[in-house]
């Protein structure tokens, strides 16, 4: 059984690169992608992903707030933040929102 992944990043280039890497993995299925936090919350509600790989800085709703909304609707999901922000404030805020991991894009 493969893990169902939702990819959320406002940069098309970043999403496309993640998808090109992930599709080579036999145990991960990309079930959707979003450019902003509001769309991510909607898609997560409709698609019930196992994992959401999400940026922080996005239009409409940032990744930390979106993660909190997603996890309130689907406690079984795991959200992993993938961000350029290394500031401790962002990391702490992410874990307070319930994310399972925080990884730097670098």
DRENDO-1510 file (C-alpha; in Angstrom, 1 decimal, always signed):
<recs>
REC; n; res; u; v; w
REC; 1; UNK; +0.0; +0.0; +0.0 .
REC; 2; UNK; +1.4; +3.4; -1.0 .
REC; 3; UNK; +1.4; +6.6; +1.0 .
REC; 4; UNK; -0.8; +9.3; -0.3 .
REC; 5; UNK; +0.9; +12.6; -0.6 .
REC; 6; UNK; -0.4; +16.2; -1.1 .
REC; 7; UNK; +2.3; +18.7; -2.1 .
REC; 8; UNK; +1.7; +22.4; -1.2 .
REC; 9; UNK; +4.1; +25.1; -2.4 .
REC; 10; UNK; +3.4; +28.4; -4.1 .
REC; 11; UNK; +6.4; +28.0; -6.4 .
REC; 12; UNK; +5.6; +25.9; -9.5 .
REC; 13; UNK; +9.2; +25.0; -10.0 .
REC; 14; UNK; +9.5; +23.6; -6.4 .
REC; 15; UNK; +6.3; +21.5; -6.7 .
REC; 16; UNK; +7.4; +20.2; -10.1 .
REC; 17; UNK; +10.8; +19.1; -8.7 .
REC; 18; UNK; +9.3; +17.4; -5.7 .
REC; 19; UNK; +6.8; +15.6; -7.9 .
REC; 20; UNK; +9.5; +14.5; -10.3 .
REC; 21; UNK; +11.4; +13.0; -7.4 .
REC; 22; UNK; +8.5; +11.4; -5.7 .
REC; 23; UNK; +7.0; +9.7; -8.7 .
REC; 24; UNK; +10.2; +7.6; -8.8 .
REC; 25; UNK; +9.4; +6.2; -5.4 .
REC; 26; UNK; +7.2; +3.0; -5.6 .
REC; 27; UNK; +5.6; +3.5; -2.2 .
REC; 28; UNK; +4.4; +7.1; -2.6 .
REC; 29; UNK; +1.5; +8.4; -4.7 .
REC; 30; UNK; +1.1; +12.1; -5.3 .
REC; 31; UNK; -2.7; +12.6; -5.0 .
REC; 32; UNK; -2.8; +16.4; -5.4 .
REC; 33; UNK; -0.9; +19.7; -5.3 .
REC; 34; UNK; -1.8; +23.2; -4.2 .
REC; 35; UNK; -0.3; +26.7; -4.6 .
REC; 36; UNK; -1.8; +28.2; -1.4 .
REC; 37; UNK; -2.9; +27.3; +2.0 .
REC; 38; UNK; -6.7; +27.6; +1.4 .
REC; 39; UNK; -6.6; +25.2; -1.5 .
REC; 40; UNK; -4.4; +22.8; +0.5 .
REC; 41; UNK; -7.1; +22.7; +3.3 .
REC; 42; UNK; -9.8; +22.1; +0.7 .
REC; 43; UNK; -7.9; +19.3; -1.0 .
REC; 44; UNK; -6.9; +17.7; +2.2 .
REC; 45; UNK; -10.5; +17.5; +3.2 .
REC; 46; UNK; -11.5; +16.0; -0.1 .
REC; 47; UNK; -8.6; +13.7; -0.7 .
REC; 48; UNK; -7.6; +12.6; +2.9 .
REC; 49; UNK; -3.8; +12.4; +2.3 .
REC; 50; UNK; -1.5; +10.4; +4.6 .
REC; 51; UNK; +1.2; +13.1; +4.3 .
REC; 52; UNK; +1.1; +16.8; +3.4 .
REC; 53; UNK; +4.4; +18.3; +2.4 .
REC; 54; UNK; +3.9; +22.0; +2.8 .
REC; 55; UNK; +5.8; +25.3; +2.5 .
REC; 56; UNK; +5.2; +28.1; +5.1 .
REC; 57; UNK; +5.2; +31.3; +3.1 .
REC; 58; UNK; +2.2; +31.1; +0.7 .
REC; 59; UNK; -0.7; +33.4; -0.3 .
REC; 60; UNK; -4.1; +33.3; +1.2 .
REC; 61; UNK; -3.2; +31.1; +4.2 .
REC; 62; UNK; +0.3; +30.4; +5.4 .
REC; 63; UNK; +1.5; +26.8; +5.8 .
REC; 64; UNK; +1.4; +26.8; +9.6 .
REC; 65; UNK; -2.2; +27.9; +9.8 .
REC; 66; UNK; -3.1; +25.6; +7.0 .
REC; 67; UNK; -1.4; +22.7; +8.8 .
REC; 68; UNK; -3.5; +23.4; +11.9 .
REC; 69; UNK; -6.7; +23.4; +9.8 .
REC; 70; UNK; -5.8; +20.2; +8.0 .
REC; 71; UNK; -5.0; +18.4; +11.2 .
REC; 72; UNK; -8.2; +19.5; +12.9 .
REC; 73; UNK; -10.1; +17.9; +10.0 .
REC; 74; UNK; -7.9; +14.8; +9.7 .
REC; 75; UNK; -5.9; +13.9; +12.8 .
REC; 76; UNK; -4.5; +10.8; +11.1 .
REC; 77; UNK; -2.7; +13.0; +8.5 .
REC; 78; UNK; +1.0; +13.9; +9.0 .
REC; 79; UNK; +2.1; +17.4; +7.9 .
REC; 80; UNK; +5.8; +18.0; +7.1 .
REC; 81; UNK; +6.9; +21.6; +6.6 .
REC; 82; UNK; +9.4; +22.1; +3.9 .
REC; 83; UNK; +10.7; +25.7; +4.1 .
REC; 84; UNK; +13.4; +28.1; +3.5 .
REC; 85; UNK; +12.8; +29.6; +6.9 .
REC; 86; UNK; +15.4; +28.4; +9.5 .
REC; 87; UNK; +14.3; +30.9; +12.2 .
REC; 88; UNK; +13.4; +29.0; +15.4 .
REC; 89; UNK; +10.1; +31.0; +15.6 .
REC; 90; UNK; +8.8; +29.2; +12.5 .
REC; 91; UNK; +10.0; +25.8; +13.7 .
REC; 92; UNK; +8.3; +26.2; +17.1 .
REC; 93; UNK; +5.1; +27.6; +15.5 .
REC; 94; UNK; +5.0; +24.6; +13.2 .
REC; 95; UNK; +5.3; +22.0; +16.0 .
REC; 96; UNK; +2.7; +23.9; +18.1 .
REC; 97; UNK; +0.3; +23.6; +15.1 .
REC; 98; UNK; +0.9; +19.8; +15.2 .
REC; 99; UNK; +3.3; +19.2; +12.3 .
REC; 100; UNK; +5.2; +16.0; +12.4 .
REC; 101; UNK; +8.4; +17.4; +10.8 .
REC; 102; UNK; +10.2; +20.5; +9.7 .
REC; 103; UNK; +12.8; +20.3; +6.9 .
REC; 104; UNK; +14.8; +23.1; +5.3 .
REC; 105; UNK; +14.7; +23.4; +1.5 .
REC; 106; UNK; +18.4; +23.9; +1.5 .
</recs>
